Amino acid sequence: METYSNFMMTLAMGLFGMSLILKVLLDGIFNEWDAVADINDLMKNGLHLKHTSTQRAEDVMLELEKARAPSLSTNIYEQKRHMLAELSAVENRVSHAPVVLTPIMPASSQNLPN
């Protein structure tokens, strides 16, 4: 009976330790993984590879480029164009603003109260 209780205690502690280790590993590995998106990409690439023998290389490269980031490059250009427009508007306001120069007397020549 004592051997059985030792075995059950050892088994319980071992299973508890294994569950902690697996929980940490699975949370660490699969926390940021989007399985659906990866499977879709795999299916697209797998289906794409079947038809590559009949397609031109330029068409394949265009399809891959479109699949990667269809709006990324246009968003970057739009942001850059918007920033340049804002910069030119600020430069126009600054260049047309009148400049008023006010002389400031040095601290030694000002009248300081006693």
VMD Tcl script that builds the backbone (N, CA, C; Angstrom):
set m [mol new atoms 342]
animate dup $m
set s [atomselect $m all]
$s set {name element resname resid chain x y z} {
  {N N MET 1 A 0.820 -1.190 0.000}
  {CA C MET 1 A 0.000 0.000 0.000}
  {C C MET 1 A 0.874 1.269 0.000}
  {N N GLU 2 A 1.980 1.190 0.703}
  {CA C GLU 2 A 2.875 2.342 0.757}
  {C C GLU 2 A 3.508 2.593 -0.611}
  {N N THR 3 A 3.843 1.555 -1.326}
  {CA C THR 3 A 4.425 1.690 -2.655}
  {C C THR 3 A 3.418 2.311 -3.618}
  {N N TYR 4 A 2.162 1.924 -3.496}
  {CA C TYR 4 A 1.105 2.471 -4.348}
  {C C TYR 4 A 0.919 3.961 -4.083}
  {N N SER 5 A 0.911 4.371 -2.821}
  {CA C SER 5 A 0.737 5.796 -2.495}
  {C C SER 5 A 1.943 6.602 -2.970}
  {N N ASN 6 A 3.168 6.052 -2.872}
  {CA C ASN 6 A 4.354 6.739 -3.386}
  {C C ASN 6 A 4.269 6.900 -4.902}
  {N N PHE 7 A 3.819 5.854 -5.576}
  {CA C PHE 7 A 3.663 5.921 -7.025}
  {C C PHE 7 A 2.627 6.971 -7.420}
  {N N MET 8 A 1.489 7.017 -6.743}
  {CA C MET 8 A 0.442 7.994 -7.061}
  {C C MET 8 A 0.917 9.429 -6.782}
  {N N MET 9 A 1.658 9.627 -5.701}
  {CA C MET 9 A 2.185 10.968 -5.402}
  {C C MET 9 A 3.179 11.394 -6.481}
  {N N THR 10 A 4.063 10.490 -6.859}
  {CA C THR 10 A 5.056 10.795 -7.895}
  {C C THR 10 A 4.380 11.077 -9.226}
  {N N LEU 11 A 3.380 10.271 -9.569}
  {CA C LEU 11 A 2.639 10.475 -10.808}
  {C C LEU 11 A 1.913 11.810 -10.807}
  {N N ALA 12 A 1.286 12.163 -9.702}
  {CA C ALA 12 A 0.555 13.431 -9.605}
  {C C ALA 12 A 1.511 14.611 -9.759}
  {N N MET 13 A 2.639 14.557 -9.080}
  {CA C MET 13 A 3.598 15.664 -9.183}
  {C C MET 13 A 4.201 15.745 -10.585}
  {N N GLY 14 A 4.481 14.612 -11.172}
  {CA C GLY 14 A 5.027 14.599 -12.525}
  {C C GLY 14 A 4.046 15.157 -13.542}
  {N N LEU 15 A 2.791 14.750 -13.440}
  {CA C LEU 15 A 1.774 15.275 -14.369}
  {C C LEU 15 A 1.541 16.760 -14.155}
  {N N PHE 16 A 1.569 17.210 -12.913}
  {CA C PHE 16 A 1.410 18.634 -12.632}
  {C C PHE 16 A 2.572 19.427 -13.223}
  {N N GLY 17 A 3.800 18.933 -13.057}
  {CA C GLY 17 A 4.974 19.601 -13.625}
  {C C GLY 17 A 4.932 19.633 -15.141}
  {N N MET 18 A 4.528 18.509 -15.746}
  {CA C MET 18 A 4.416 18.463 -17.210}
  {C C MET 18 A 3.347 19.430 -17.711}
  {N N SER 19 A 2.238 19.548 -16.969}
  {CA C SER 19 A 1.188 20.480 -17.396}
  {C C SER 19 A 1.671 21.921 -17.328}
  {N N LEU 20 A 2.462 22.253 -16.308}
  {CA C LEU 20 A 3.016 23.607 -16.222}
  {C C LEU 20 A 3.974 23.891 -17.378}
  {N N ILE 21 A 4.832 22.927 -17.668}
  {CA C ILE 21 A 5.793 23.106 -18.753}
  {C C ILE 21 A 5.076 23.242 -20.093}
  {N N LEU 22 A 4.098 22.377 -20.355}
  {CA C LEU 22 A 3.361 22.451 -21.619}
  {C C LEU 22 A 2.560 23.742 -21.718}
  {N N LYS 23 A 1.993 24.197 -20.618}
  {CA C LYS 23 A 1.224 25.449 -20.634}
  {C C LYS 23 A 2.127 26.615 -21.022}
  {N N VAL 24 A 3.299 26.686 -20.425}
  {CA C VAL 24 A 4.233 27.770 -20.730}
  {C C VAL 24 A 4.689 27.682 -22.183}
  {N N LEU 25 A 5.035 26.485 -22.634}
  {CA C LEU 25 A 5.508 26.331 -24.010}
  {C C LEU 25 A 4.421 26.656 -25.019}
  {N N LEU 26 A 3.236 26.137 -24.812}
  {CA C LEU 26 A 2.161 26.375 -25.777}
  {C C LEU 26 A 1.735 27.831 -25.793}
  {N N ASP 27 A 1.685 28.475 -24.636}
  {CA C ASP 27 A 1.349 29.902 -24.615}
  {C C ASP 27 A 2.429 30.724 -25.297}
  {N N GLY 28 A 3.667 30.354 -25.094}
  {CA C GLY 28 A 4.762 31.097 -25.712}
  {C C GLY 28 A 4.835 30.907 -27.208}
  {N N ILE 29 A 4.570 29.711 -27.678}
  {CA C ILE 29 A 4.703 29.426 -29.107}
  {C C ILE 29 A 3.468 29.859 -29.884}
  {N N PHE 30 A 2.292 29.520 -29.381}
  {CA C PHE 30 A 1.079 29.720 -30.162}
  {C C PHE 30 A 0.315 30.986 -29.813}
  {N N ASN 31 A 0.861 31.845 -28.983}
  {CA C ASN 31 A 0.144 33.050 -28.593}
  {C C ASN 31 A -0.060 34.008 -29.766}
  {N N GLU 32 A 0.958 34.226 -30.564}
  {CA C GLU 32 A 0.894 35.185 -31.665}
  {C C GLU 32 A 0.656 34.535 -33.023}
  {N N TRP 33 A 0.397 33.248 -33.065}
  {CA C TRP 33 A 0.285 32.540 -34.328}
  {C C TRP 33 A -1.135 32.604 -34.839}
  {N N ASP 34 A -1.304 33.090 -36.055}
  {CA C ASP 34 A -2.608 33.125 -36.702}
  {C C ASP 34 A -2.660 31.948 -37.672}
  {N N ALA 35 A -3.204 30.841 -37.190}
  {CA C ALA 35 A -3.192 29.603 -37.964}
  {C C ALA 35 A -4.012 29.725 -39.239}
  {N N VAL 36 A -5.150 30.405 -39.194}
  {CA C VAL 36 A -6.016 30.519 -40.364}
  {C C VAL 36 A -5.311 31.267 -41.490}
  {N N ALA 37 A -4.655 32.366 -41.160}
  {CA C ALA 37 A -3.937 33.137 -42.186}
  {C C ALA 37 A -2.779 32.333 -42.763}
  {N N ASP 38 A -2.060 31.611 -41.910}
  {CA C ASP 38 A -0.951 30.800 -42.417}
  {C C ASP 38 A -1.427 29.667 -43.310}
  {N N ILE 39 A -2.534 29.043 -42.959}
  {CA C ILE 39 A -3.079 27.969 -43.794}
  {C C ILE 39 A -3.565 28.530 -45.124}
  {N N ASN 40 A -4.205 29.697 -45.095}
  {CA C ASN 40 A -4.646 30.332 -46.348}
  {C C ASN 40 A -3.458 30.666 -47.240}
  {N N ASP 41 A -2.398 31.196 -46.666}
  {CA C ASP 41 A -1.192 31.490 -47.454}
  {C C ASP 41 A -0.593 30.219 -48.037}
  {N N LEU 42 A -0.579 29.154 -47.237}
  {CA C LEU 42 A -0.050 27.891 -47.717}
  {C C LEU 42 A -0.886 27.354 -48.871}
  {N N MET 43 A -2.199 27.475 -48.756}
  {CA C MET 43 A -3.074 26.993 -49.829}
  {C C MET 43 A -2.890 27.822 -51.098}
  {N N LYS 44 A -2.777 29.140 -50.938}
  {CA C LYS 44 A -2.571 29.996 -52.106}
  {C C LYS 44 A -1.246 29.685 -52.785}
  {N N ASN 45 A -0.200 29.539 -51.976}
  {CA C ASN 45 A 1.109 29.221 -52.542}
  {C C ASN 45 A 1.120 27.837 -53.158}
  {N N GLY 46 A 0.451 26.871 -52.519}
  {CA C GLY 46 A 0.393 25.521 -53.058}
  {C C GLY 46 A -0.364 25.473 -54.367}
  {N N LEU 47 A -1.487 26.174 -54.449}
  {CA C LEU 47 A -2.248 26.217 -55.695}
  {C C LEU 47 A -1.505 27.005 -56.756}
  {N N HIS 48 A -0.769 28.028 -56.310}
  {CA C HIS 48 A -0.021 28.859 -57.247}
  {C C HIS 48 A 1.121 28.060 -57.885}
  {N N LEU 49 A 1.755 27.197 -57.103}
  {CA C LEU 49 A 2.884 26.428 -57.623}
  {C C LEU 49 A 2.454 25.401 -58.673}
  {N N LYS 50 A 1.211 24.938 -58.613}
  {CA C LYS 50 A 0.734 23.963 -59.589}
  {C C LYS 50 A 0.643 24.562 -60.985}
  {N N HIS 51 A 0.342 25.844 -61.080}
  {CA C HIS 51 A 0.119 26.482 -62.372}
  {C C HIS 51 A 1.339 27.230 -62.893}
  {N N THR 52 A 2.444 27.193 -62.203}
  {CA C THR 52 A 3.601 27.987 -62.612}
  {C C THR 52 A 4.228 27.497 -63.910}
  {N N SER 53 A 4.048 26.259 -64.251}
  {CA C SER 53 A 4.682 25.774 -65.482}
  {C C SER 53 A 4.024 26.375 -66.720}
  {N N THR 54 A 2.787 26.817 -66.624}
  {CA C THR 54 A 2.091 27.379 -67.778}
  {C C THR 54 A 2.057 28.902 -67.756}
  {N N GLN 55 A 2.569 29.548 -66.711}
  {CA C GLN 55 A 2.521 31.003 -66.607}
  {C C GLN 55 A 3.895 31.600 -66.877}
  {N N ARG 56 A 3.864 32.865 -67.281}
  {CA C ARG 56 A 5.121 33.579 -67.479}
  {C C ARG 56 A 5.675 34.013 -66.131}
  {N N ALA 57 A 6.975 34.214 -66.070}
  {CA C ALA 57 A 7.623 34.606 -64.818}
  {C C ALA 57 A 7.158 35.992 -64.372}
  {N N GLU 58 A 6.914 36.888 -65.319}
  {CA C GLU 58 A 6.463 38.239 -64.970}
  {C C GLU 58 A 5.088 38.191 -64.305}
  {N N ASP 59 A 4.193 37.324 -64.817}
  {CA C ASP 59 A 2.868 37.213 -64.226}
  {C C ASP 59 A 2.941 36.639 -62.811}
  {N N VAL 60 A 3.802 35.682 -62.624}
  {CA C VAL 60 A 3.963 35.082 -61.300}
  {C C VAL 60 A 4.483 36.123 -60.313}
  {N N MET 61 A 5.466 36.904 -60.726}
  {CA C MET 61 A 6.028 37.926 -59.837}
  {C C MET 61 A 5.001 39.004 -59.508}
  {N N LEU 62 A 4.192 39.396 -60.494}
  {CA C LEU 62 A 3.149 40.387 -60.237}
  {C C LEU 62 A 2.118 39.861 -59.248}
  {N N GLU 63 A 1.725 38.605 -59.392}
  {CA C GLU 63 A 0.756 38.026 -58.466}
  {C C GLU 63 A 1.322 37.948 -57.057}
  {N N LEU 64 A 2.575 37.561 -56.932}
  {CA C LEU 64 A 3.197 37.501 -55.613}
  {C C LEU 64 A 3.319 38.878 -54.983}
  {N N GLU 65 A 3.648 39.874 -55.787}
  {CA C GLU 65 A 3.761 41.238 -55.272}
  {C C GLU 65 A 2.414 41.768 -54.806}
  {N N LYS 66 A 1.361 41.469 -55.563}
  {CA C LYS 66 A 0.018 41.894 -55.165}
  {C C LYS 66 A -0.436 41.174 -53.909}
  {N N ALA 67 A -0.053 39.909 -53.754}
  {CA C ALA 67 A -0.477 39.135 -52.591}
  {C C ALA 67 A 0.215 39.586 -51.314}
  {N N ARG 68 A 1.427 40.105 -51.418}
  {CA C ARG 68 A 2.168 40.502 -50.219}
  {C C ARG 68 A 1.524 41.672 -49.507}
  {N N ALA 69 A 1.467 42.804 -50.153}
  {CA C ALA 69 A 0.925 44.015 -49.529}
  {C C ALA 69 A 0.288 44.871 -50.613}
  {N N PRO 70 A -1.001 44.674 -50.885}
  {CA C PRO 70 A -1.614 45.423 -51.972}
  {C C PRO 70 A -1.720 46.921 -51.713}
  {N N SER 71 A -1.868 47.338 -50.473}
  {CA C SER 71 A -2.061 48.765 -50.221}
  {C C SER 71 A -0.903 49.405 -49.481}
  {N N LEU 72 A 0.112 48.638 -49.138}
  {CA C LEU 72 A 1.203 49.178 -48.341}
  {C C LEU 72 A 1.955 50.283 -49.074}
  {N N SER 73 A 2.333 50.044 -50.322}
  {CA C SER 73 A 3.129 51.031 -51.041}
  {C C SER 73 A 2.323 52.299 -51.311}
  {N N THR 74 A 1.035 52.164 -51.644}
  {CA C THR 74 A 0.228 53.358 -51.888}
  {C C THR 74 A 0.020 54.146 -50.604}
  {N N ASN 75 A -0.126 53.459 -49.475}
  {CA C ASN 75 A -0.279 54.176 -48.211}
  {C C ASN 75 A 0.972 54.969 -47.882}
  {N N ILE 76 A 2.135 54.409 -48.144}
  {CA C ILE 76 A 3.382 55.113 -47.867}
  {C C ILE 76 A 3.495 56.349 -48.750}
  {N N TYR 77 A 3.167 56.200 -50.043}
  {CA C TYR 77 A 3.238 57.351 -50.945}
  {C C TYR 77 A 2.207 58.418 -50.571}
  {N N GLU 78 A 1.019 57.985 -50.165}
  {CA C GLU 78 A -0.002 58.953 -49.765}
  {C C GLU 78 A 0.438 59.705 -48.502}
  {N N GLN 79 A 1.017 59.006 -47.546}
  {CA C GLN 79 A 1.486 59.665 -46.332}
  {C C GLN 79 A 2.605 60.648 -46.655}
  {N N LYS 80 A 3.511 60.243 -47.519}
  {CA C LYS 80 A 4.615 61.126 -47.895}
  {C C LYS 80 A 4.092 62.362 -48.616}
  {N N ARG 81 A 3.134 62.177 -49.525}
  {CA C ARG 81 A 2.555 63.306 -50.250}
  {C C ARG 81 A 1.836 64.252 -49.286}
  {N N HIS 82 A 1.123 63.697 -48.306}
  {CA C HIS 82 A 0.419 64.517 -47.323}
  {C C HIS 82 A 1.412 65.291 -46.460}
  {N N MET 83 A 2.498 64.652 -46.048}
  {CA C MET 83 A 3.509 65.343 -45.249}
  {C C MET 83 A 4.181 66.457 -46.035}
  {N N LEU 84 A 4.471 66.213 -47.310}
  {CA C LEU 84 A 5.078 67.258 -48.135}
  {C C LEU 84 A 4.126 68.425 -48.342}
  {N N ALA 85 A 2.826 68.140 -48.499}
  {CA C ALA 85 A 1.844 69.220 -48.650}
  {C C ALA 85 A 1.776 70.058 -47.384}
  {N N GLU 86 A 1.788 69.416 -46.213}
  {CA C GLU 86 A 1.777 70.153 -44.953}
  {C C GLU 86 A 3.041 70.993 -44.797}
  {N N LEU 87 A 4.176 70.423 -45.166}
  {CA C LEU 87 A 5.435 71.142 -45.064}
  {C C LEU 87 A 5.457 72.360 -45.971}
  {N N SER 88 A 4.964 72.222 -47.203}
  {CA C SER 88 A 4.947 73.372 -48.110}
  {C C SER 88 A 3.968 74.432 -47.625}
  {N N ALA 89 A 2.850 74.025 -47.007}
  {CA C ALA 89 A 1.912 75.006 -46.467}
  {C C ALA 89 A 2.547 75.791 -45.327}
  {N N VAL 90 A 3.280 75.114 -44.463}
  {CA C VAL 90 A 3.963 75.802 -43.361}
  {C C VAL 90 A 5.042 76.722 -43.905}
  {N N GLU 91 A 5.790 76.273 -44.888}
  {CA C GLU 91 A 6.827 77.119 -45.474}
  {C C GLU 91 A 6.220 78.354 -46.126}
  {N N ASN 92 A 5.087 78.216 -46.782}
  {CA C ASN 92 A 4.428 79.378 -47.398}
  {C C ASN 92 A 3.975 80.370 -46.338}
  {N N ARG 93 A 3.430 79.867 -45.226}
  {CA C ARG 93 A 2.987 80.777 -44.166}
  {C C ARG 93 A 4.177 81.499 -43.546}
  {N N VAL 94 A 5.264 80.782 -43.344}
  {CA C VAL 94 A 6.438 81.385 -42.711}
  {C C VAL 94 A 7.104 82.376 -43.651}
  {N N SER 95 A 7.161 82.068 -44.933}
  {CA C SER 95 A 7.850 82.963 -45.860}
  {C C SER 95 A 7.055 84.248 -46.098}
  {N N HIS 96 A 5.731 84.223 -45.966}
  {CA C HIS 96 A 4.916 85.417 -46.194}
  {C C HIS 96 A 4.634 86.192 -44.911}
  {N N ALA 97 A 5.003 85.693 -43.773}
  {CA C ALA 97 A 4.752 86.386 -42.510}
  {C C ALA 97 A 5.743 87.541 -42.371}
  {N N PRO 98 A 5.260 88.699 -41.913}
  {CA C PRO 98 A 6.179 89.832 -41.739}
  {C C PRO 98 A 7.137 89.564 -40.573}
  {N N VAL 99 A 8.354 90.010 -40.757}
  {CA C VAL 99 A 9.377 89.811 -39.737}
  {C C VAL 99 A 9.535 91.118 -38.972}
  {N N VAL 100 A 9.347 91.052 -37.672}
  {CA C VAL 100 A 9.479 92.228 -36.823}
  {C C VAL 100 A 10.674 91.998 -35.908}
  {N N LEU 101 A 11.643 92.884 -36.018}
  {CA C LEU 101 A 12.827 92.777 -35.182}
  {C C LEU 101 A 12.729 93.793 -34.059}
  {N N THR 102 A 12.810 93.320 -32.840}
  {CA C THR 102 A 12.757 94.193 -31.679}
  {C C THR 102 A 14.115 94.144 -30.993}
  {N N PRO 103 A 14.762 95.287 -30.864}
  {CA C PRO 103 A 16.078 95.265 -30.211}
  {C C PRO 103 A 15.932 94.983 -28.720}
  {N N ILE 104 A 16.829 94.194 -28.204}
  {CA C ILE 104 A 16.843 93.867 -26.779}
  {C C ILE 104 A 18.139 94.405 -26.209}
  {N N MET 105 A 17.973 95.180 -25.192}
  {CA C MET 105 A 19.138 95.796 -24.560}
  {C C MET 105 A 19.869 94.748 -23.720}
  {N N PRO 106 A 21.184 94.830 -23.659}
  {CA C PRO 106 A 21.922 93.898 -22.800}
  {C C PRO 106 A 21.565 94.104 -21.334}
  {N N ALA 107 A 21.746 93.080 -20.542}
  {CA C ALA 107 A 21.352 93.107 -19.134}
  {C C ALA 107 A 22.151 94.156 -18.343}
  {N N SER 108 A 23.367 94.418 -18.720}
  {CA C SER 108 A 24.186 95.374 -17.970}
  {C C SER 108 A 23.715 96.803 -18.152}
  {N N SER 109 A 23.082 97.120 -19.281}
  {CA C SER 109 A 22.694 98.497 -19.542}
  {C C SER 109 A 21.258 98.788 -19.101}
  {N N GLN 110 A 20.499 97.750 -18.697}
  {CA C GLN 110 A 19.132 98.010 -18.260}
  {C C GLN 110 A 19.130 98.602 -16.859}
  {N N ASN 111 A 18.104 99.402 -16.575}
  {CA C ASN 111 A 17.985 100.001 -15.257}
  {C C ASN 111 A 17.360 98.992 -14.319}
  {N N LEU 112 A 18.112 98.548 -13.343}
  {CA C LEU 112 A 17.604 97.578 -12.365}
  {C C LEU 112 A 17.222 98.288 -11.103}
  {N N PRO 113 A 16.058 97.950 -10.523}
  {CA C PRO 113 A 15.677 98.608 -9.256}
  {C C PRO 113 A 16.573 98.151 -8.115}
  {N N ASN 114 A 16.810 99.097 -7.192}
  {CA C ASN 114 A 17.689 98.801 -6.048}
  {C C ASN 114 A 16.945 98.117 -4.956}
}
mol reanalyze $m
mol bondsrecalc $m
mol representation Tube
mol addrep $m
